[in-house]
Amino acid sequence: MSEKERERLKNKEQQRNPGAAFNNSLNQVITGNPNGSGCLFIMIILLIFVVFKACSS
C-alpha cells in the first residue's frame, strides 16, 4: 500500500470517527513517527483539557 493510499484511508476514517484523529496521533507518538505528531498530540491533549474545564464550570 502506498503512502498516499494510507493517508487517504486515514483521512476518510477520521471524517467518520472523530476519535480516530486522537488514536492516530497517539500511535504516531508511541511509534516515533517523525511527522510532527508530537506537537499535534500535545495540542489535542490541551484542547481536551480546555473543553473539559469549560464543560465542568
Secondary structure, DSSP 8 states (H G I E B T S, - for coil): --HHHHHHHHHHHHHH-THHHHHHHHHHHHHT-TTTHHHHHHHHHHHHHHHHHHHH-
